Amino acid sequence: MNQFEFVLLLVGMVFLFSIVRHKLGIPVRSMRQMRGAPEDTEETRRLRSEVGELKERIKVLERIAVEKEDTLTRQIEELRDR
């Protein structure tokens, strides 16, 4: 058995074992699970709060932009009807 066949055999075995693991319902351990979830620091909580506020502002701006577009469309249609 040469080196190429050996590598090909290893890749095939990993593939087969992953299929078997999936069929048996064995979960895959990710690096985060192995390390444990990091604790949220004060800065992380502050940044999450800030992102939430910014998302709300974006929603308001999108609503305003759509309302202005609808108003402009209505005004153009009224001018055409004259």
N, C-alpha and C positions, 0 to 999 in steps of 0.2 A: 504494500500500500504506500503510495507516494504522498507527499505533503498536501497536494491539491485534493486528493480523495479524502484525506483525514479531515481537512477543513470543511469540505462538503458534507461529510458524515456528521461533524459537530453541529453545523448549521441545521441540518435536517433533524437531528435529535432535539435541539432547542425548539424548533418549530413544532415537532410532535408533542413535546412536553407542554408547550404553551397551549396547544389545542386541548390536551387532556385536562390541564388545569382549568381551562375555561368550561369544559363540559361538566366537570365535577363541582363547579361553582366556588373554587378556591380563589379568594381575592388576591390581587396583586399588591404587594406592599410598595408604596412609593417612598421616596426619600423623605418626604415630609412626615409620613407616619413613623418611619424609623427614628427620626430625630425628635419627634414630638412637635406639636403645634407651638409656634412661638407665642409668647404672651403679648397682648396688646399693650403698648406703652402709652403714656399720656399723649405723646406726639402723634401716634397712630390714630388714637381716638379723635384728636383734634382735627387731623387731616380728613378722616372719614366724615366728620361733621361738616367740614368746609366743602367737601365734594358734594354732600347732600344738598347743602344750601345753593351751590352753583348749579346743580341739576334743576332745582326748583326755579332759579332765575332763568335758565335756558327755556324751560317750559313756558314761562310767562312771555318771554321774548318771541318764541315761536307762535304763541297764540296771538300776540299783537301783530306780528308780521302777516299772519293769515287773515286776520280781521281787516287790516289795511288793504290787503290784496283784494278781498271780497268787496270792500267798499269801493275801491277804484274800479273794479270790474262792473259793479252796478252803475256807477256814474258814467262810465263809457257807454254802457247799454242805453241809459237814459238819453244821452246825447245822440245816439244813433236813431232812437225812436222819434226824435223831433222832426 
